[in-house]
Structures are given as structure tokens and as C-alpha cells.
């Protein structure tokens, strides 16, 4: 094999390698674009999760407040019953 044939073979191999490198670079660019799309979706989902957590926390606070309000109403109902009994007792003593 002559030097020129060796050189032609080497240049052919280099062109083949360059073709493979170009293909790999395109795959890398496509992969990067896909990763950026996935990251964008993850950020959107994180924002949605944060909003849901805020709503959940608000609902928990409302439930806690409702529970406290019901306890307060029950306590006031008991006090009203006690006051009615005392009024009834006082009325019977006065009569």
C-alpha cells in the first residue's frame, strides 16, 4: 500500500469519525433539549404542589377553627343550661 493510499484511507477514516461525532453532537443537543423540557415540567409540577400544599394548610386551619368554634358553642350551650337552671331555682325560691 502506497503512502497516498494510506493517506486516503486515513482521511476516509477521519471523515467517518467526524460523521459519528456529528451524529453524537446532534444526539447530545436533542437530549439537552429534552432535559430542559423535563426540567420545565418538573418546575411547573413543583409550583402546582406548592399551591396544593398551601390550600391543604388553609383547609387544615379552617377545620381546626371549626373544631374550636364548635367546642366554644358547646361550652356556651352548657353555660346557658346552667344559667337556666339557676334562674329556675331562683324563681322557685322567690315564688
C-alpha angles and dihedrals in degrees: 000000000000125000091251091053090049089049091049090049091049092049090049091052091048090051090051091050090048089052090052091047090051090050091049091048090052090049090050091051091049091047091049091051090050091049090051090051091050091048090051090052091047091052090049090050091048090053090049091049091050090051091049091049090051090051091047091051090049091050090050090052091049090050091049091048091048090051091050091047092051090050089050091050091049091050091049090048089053091049090049090052090050091049091049090052091050091048090049091049092048091048091051091050091049094048 
